[in-house]
Amino acid sequence: MDQEVLSALIGTAAGVVLAIISSLVIPLVLKRQEKVEQRRGVHEKYAQPLAADAVNLLWRLDEILFKGRAQYLGENAPKTPFNIYKRVSTCYRIAAVLGWVRAIELEQSYLFFGEDASVEDLRAAVADLKSALADSPHVEAHVLRGLAEAWGIPLPADHATVARAAACGNAEMQHVLADFGLIHYRELLRLDEARQMEVARRMSAAVTAAIGRPPVDQEVLQATRARALAHMSVKQAWIYRDWQQAIGTLMIRSVDDAARRFDVLDYGTFERLFFDEQSAEKPWMERLEAVVIGIDPADPDPADFRVVQLRAVGRALAALICAIERLDLERRILDAKACALARRLLAEIPPPDVAAALTDA
């Protein structure tokens, strides 16, 4: 082939390659880099405040659950300025985290909806946090096992059947509470003996029907009445998922001309809402307070499942903080002490399924 022709072909091919690179490859690389930077920017604008409030709540839970400093949550704690502040701020810290979660969901942020492994870890931690605050099937199963033991009812080995029976028992309990004008399970202990026997009969009928067993003898119900009522009278305070969303929405406000669309209410605004007895938001304040008021992790009531609940919340928060630590950010947003605390609590607090098994043991 003539040298000039070969040179011309090489030049043409090089031009074509350069044209492809400049018109296709380089724009694709730039677009991909732009998406990376956009995702990183979204991560930073929401990861930092979420991390800050998650760390604040985790320090408080560490104080309550492991440091023996929960005296301000006692139902009869003196109403000193310090105790009042600690009670209200504990509720605020829970609500603030729910607020950031809601804000991120509303903005459809990459922080929850990205595809990175660290984002998946963060998404799983948020799901665990919501579950810890909202889900009670393990409590229903615990109550069922206690009643079965008291009444001498063998439970099937099939976990799905046990779960259905526990759900049936809980459904009957809702009828019981409504029929007797009760709100809390603990109020069952205030009923007179005749009404307690009626509760025992109704609950035993629901449970035995669900697992296909014969009814419990009247003599057994009478002999185990107090014991069975103690098993039924659990302390629990759940913030169901729709309630979490409502509290989260309550906690955020829109902001104009800012890096993010939403911000969370400051403590002062929350405190005014908390103490406003005429506010339409008062029921949400009471639901937040119900999660923590009266708990005593140093001397836990076996019937109070809120300590287990708060431990699960603590584990989910620790996982959330560790996931944020692994995000691809340009600057560090978590201090070493917060990360060390998160890793310690992840090691100390068992996963919910293990914790439930230990509770039933």
C-alpha positions in Angstrom: 0.0 0.0 0.0 1.3 3.4 -0.9 2.8 5.2 2.1 0.7 8.3 1.5 -2.5 6.3 1.4 -1.6 4.5 4.6 -0.8 7.8 6.3 -4.1 9.2 5.2 -6.0 6.2 6.5 -4.3 6.3 9.8 -5.0 10.0 10.0 -8.7 9.5 9.2 -9.0 6.6 11.7 -7.4 8.8 14.4 -9.8 11.6 13.6 -12.7 9.2 13.9 -11.5 7.9 17.2 -10.9 11.4 18.5 -14.4 12.4 17.4 -15.9 9.4 19.1 -14.0 10.2 22.3 -14.8 13.8 22.3 -18.5 13.4 21.3 -19.4 10.3 23.2 -16.9 9.0 25.7 -15.9 12.3 27.3 -19.5 13.5 27.8 -20.4 10.1 29.3 -17.4 10.3 31.7 -18.3 13.9 32.6 -21.9 13.1 33.1 -21.0 10.1 35.3 -18.7 12.4 37.3 -21.4 15.0 37.6 -23.8 12.4 39.0 -21.1 11.3 41.5 -20.6 14.9 42.6 -24.4 15.4 42.7 -24.9 12.3 44.8 -22.0 13.3 47.1 -23.5 16.8 47.5 -26.9 15.3 48.4 -25.2 12.9 50.8 -23.5 15.8 52.6 -26.4 18.2 52.8 -28.6 15.6 54.6 -26.0 13.1 56.1 -24.5 15.8 58.3 -27.6 16.8 60.2 -29.0 13.3 60.3 -25.7 12.1 61.7 -25.6 14.9 64.2 -29.0 14.2 65.7 -28.6 10.4 65.5 -25.4 10.8 67.6 -27.1 13.1 70.1 -29.9 10.5 70.6 -27.3 7.7 70.8 -25.4 9.5 73.5 -28.6 9.9 75.4 -29.6 6.2 75.0 -26.1 5.2 76.2 -26.7 7.4 79.3 -30.1 5.8 79.9 -29.4 2.2 79.1 -25.7 1.7 80.2 -24.6 4.6 82.4 -27.4 4.3 85.1 -28.4 7.9 84.6 -32.1 7.6 83.8 -33.5 8.9 87.1 -35.1 11.9 85.4 -37.4 9.5 83.4 -39.0 8.1 86.6 -42.7 8.7 86.9 -42.1 10.2 90.4 -38.9 12.1 89.5 -38.8 15.6 91.0 -40.0 18.2 88.5 -36.7 20.2 88.7 -35.6 22.2 85.7 -32.8 19.7 85.1 -35.2 16.7 85.1 -37.8 18.4 83.0 -35.2 19.4 80.4 -33.8 15.9 80.2 -37.2 14.3 79.7 -38.3 16.8 77.0 -34.9 16.7 75.2 -35.0 12.9 75.1 -38.3 13.1 73.3 -36.9 15.9 71.1 -34.0 13.8 70.1 -36.2 10.9 69.0 -38.5 13.3 67.1 -35.5 15.1 65.4 -34.2 11.8 63.9 -37.7 11.0 62.7 -37.8 14.5 61.2 -34.6 14.0 59.2 -35.8 10.6 58.0 -39.0 12.2 56.8 -37.2 15.1 55.1 -34.9 12.7 53.2 -37.8 10.6 52.1 -39.8 13.7 50.9 -36.8 14.9 48.9 -36.3 11.5 47.4 -32.7 11.8 48.4 -29.9 9.6 47.1 -29.0 9.2 50.8 -31.7 6.5 51.0 -32.4 5.7 47.3 -28.8 5.3 46.0 -27.3 2.0 44.9 -23.9 2.1 46.8 -23.3 -0.6 49.4 -23.0 2.0 52.1 -26.3 3.5 51.1 -27.9 0.0 51.3 -26.5 -0.3 54.9 -28.0 3.1 55.7 -31.3 2.1 54.3 -31.3 -1.1 56.3 -30.5 0.8 59.5 -33.4 3.2 58.9 -35.7 0.2 58.4 -34.5 -1.3 61.6 -35.0 2.0 63.4 -38.6 2.2 62.2 -39.2 -1.5 63.1 -37.7 -1.0 66.6 -40.2 1.8 67.3 -43.2 0.2 65.7 -43.2 -3.6 65.7 -44.7 -5.6 68.5 -45.0 -9.2 67.2 -42.2 -10.4 69.5 -44.1 -9.0 72.5 -47.2 -10.8 71.4 -45.3 -14.1 71.1 -43.7 -13.5 74.5 -47.1 -13.0 76.1 -48.4 -16.1 74.3 -45.6 -18.3 75.6 -46.1 -17.0 79.1 -49.8 -17.8 79.0 -49.2 -21.3 77.4 -46.8 -22.1 80.2 -49.2 -20.9 82.9 -52.1 -22.9 81.4 -50.1 -26.0 80.5 -50.8 -25.6 76.8 -48.2 -27.2 74.5 -47.4 -24.8 71.6 -46.7 -26.1 68.1 -43.1 -26.1 66.9 -44.1 -24.2 63.7 -43.2 -20.6 64.2 -45.8 -19.4 61.7 -48.6 -21.0 63.7 -47.3 -19.6 66.9 -47.2 -16.1 65.3 -50.8 -16.5 64.1 -51.9 -17.6 67.5 -50.1 -14.6 69.1 -51.8 -12.3 66.7 -55.2 -13.9 67.5 -54.5 -13.4 71.2 -53.6 -9.8 70.6 -56.8 -9.2 68.5 -58.9 -10.6 71.4 -57.0 -8.4 73.9 -58.1 -5.3 71.9 -61.7 -6.4 72.3 -61.1 -6.9 76.0 -59.6 -3.5 76.5 -62.4 -1.9 74.6 -65.2 -3.8 76.4 -63.8 -2.9 79.8 -63.0 0.7 78.9 -59.2 0.3 79.4 -56.4 1.9 77.5 -53.2 0.3 78.8 -52.5 -3.4 79.4 -51.4 -2.6 82.9 -54.9 -1.6 83.8 -56.0 -5.2 83.6 -54.5 -5.7 87.1 -57.0 -3.2 88.5 -60.0 -5.2 87.5 -61.9 -7.2 90.1 -61.5 -10.9 90.3 -64.7 -11.8 88.4 -63.6 -9.6 85.5 -60.1 -10.9 85.5 -61.6 -14.4 85.2 -63.6 -13.3 82.2 -60.4 -11.9 80.6 -58.7 -15.2 81.3 -61.5 -17.2 79.8 -61.7 -15.1 76.7 -58.0 -15.1 76.1 -57.6 -18.8 76.6 -60.5 -19.5 74.2 -58.8 -17.3 71.6 -55.4 -19.0 72.0 -56.6 -22.6 72.1 -58.9 -22.1 69.1 -55.9 -20.6 67.1 -53.7 -23.6 67.8 -56.4 -26.3 67.7 -56.2 -27.3 71.3 -59.1 -28.1 73.7 -60.3 -25.3 76.1 -58.5 -24.8 79.3 -60.2 -26.2 82.4 -62.0 -23.7 84.6 -60.1 -24.9 87.6 -56.8 -24.2 85.9 -57.9 -20.7 84.9 -58.9 -20.0 88.5 -55.7 -21.3 89.9 -53.5 -19.3 87.4 -55.6 -16.2 87.2 -53.1 -13.8 88.8 -50.2 -15.3 86.9 -51.9 -15.1 83.6 -53.0 -11.5 84.1 -49.4 -10.6 85.0 -48.3 -12.1 81.7 -50.9 -10.1 79.8 -50.2 -6.8 81.6 -47.1 -5.8 79.7 -45.8 -2.3 79.4 -45.3 -1.2 75.8 -45.4 2.1 73.9 -45.1 1.8 70.2 -44.7 4.6 67.6 -46.3 2.9 64.6 -45.0 3.7 61.2 -47.8 6.1 60.2 -47.3 7.8 63.6 -43.5 8.1 62.8 -44.4 9.7 59.5 -46.8 12.2 61.2 -44.2 13.1 63.9 -41.5 13.4 61.2 -43.8 15.7 59.2 -44.5 17.8 62.3 -40.8 18.2 63.0 -39.8 19.6 59.6 -40.3 23.0 57.9 -39.6 24.1 54.3 -36.7 26.4 53.7 -36.2 28.7 50.7 -32.9 29.4 48.9 -31.0 26.7 50.8 -29.0 23.7 49.9 -31.8 21.4 51.1 -35.6 21.8 51.0 -36.2 21.0 54.6 -34.9 21.7 58.1 -35.9 20.3 61.5 -37.5 22.3 64.2 -35.1 23.7 66.9 -35.4 22.6 70.5 -37.1 25.8 71.7 -39.9 25.5 69.2 -40.4 21.8 70.1 -40.4 22.6 73.8 -43.2 25.2 73.3 -45.2 22.6 71.4 -44.5 20.0 74.1 -45.9 22.1 76.9 -48.9 23.6 75.0 -51.8 21.7 76.4 -54.2 23.2 73.8 -52.0 22.3 70.8 -53.3 20.0 68.2 -49.9 18.3 68.3 -50.2 17.4 72.0 -51.1 13.7 71.2 -47.8 13.3 69.3 -45.9 14.7 72.3 -47.6 12.2 74.6 -46.8 9.3 72.3 -43.1 10.3 72.3 -43.1 10.6 76.0 -44.8 7.3 76.5 -41.8 5.5 75.0 -39.4 6.6 77.8 -41.3 7.8 80.9 -41.2 5.4 83.8 -38.5 3.1 82.5 -35.7 1.9 84.8 -33.0 0.0 83.0 -31.0 -0.4 86.2 -33.9 -2.4 87.8 -36.1 -3.3 84.8 -39.6 -4.5 85.3 -39.8 -7.9 83.5 -43.2 -6.8 82.0 -41.7 -3.5 80.6 -40.7 -4.1 77.0 -39.7 -0.5 76.5 -36.1 -1.2 77.7 -35.8 -3.9 75.0 -37.3 -1.5 72.5 -34.9 1.3 73.3 -32.0 -1.1 73.0 -33.2 -2.0 69.6 -33.4 1.7 68.7 -29.9 2.2 70.0 -28.6 -0.7 67.8 -30.3 0.7 64.7 -28.9 4.2 65.4 -25.4 2.7 65.9 -25.7 0.9 62.5 -27.0 4.1 60.9 -24.0 6.1 62.2 -21.5 3.4 61.0 -23.2 3.5 57.6 -22.9 7.3 57.3 -19.2 6.9 58.3 -18.7 4.7 55.2 -20.4 7.1 52.8 -18.2 8.7 50.0 -18.0 12.2 51.4 -15.5 14.9 50.7 -15.1 15.8 54.4 -15.5 13.9 57.7 -18.8 14.6 59.4 -18.5 12.3 62.4 -16.0 12.6 65.2 -14.0 9.7 66.4 -15.8 9.4 69.8 -19.2 9.1 68.1 -17.9 6.4 65.8 -16.4 4.5 68.7 -19.6 4.7 70.6 -21.6 3.4 67.7 -19.2 0.5 67.2 -19.3 -0.3 70.9 -23.1 -0.4 71.1 -23.3 -2.5 67.9 -21.1 -5.0 69.7 -23.0 -4.8 73.0 -26.6 -4.8 71.9 -27.7 -8.1 70.2 -29.8 -8.1 67.1 -33.6 -7.9 67.7 -34.2 -11.6 67.0 -31.5 -12.7 69.4 -32.7 -10.2 72.0 -36.3 -11.6 71.7 -34.9 -15.1 72.2 -33.0 -14.0 75.3 -36.2 -12.3 76.7 -38.2 -15.6 76.3 -35.4 -17.7 77.8 
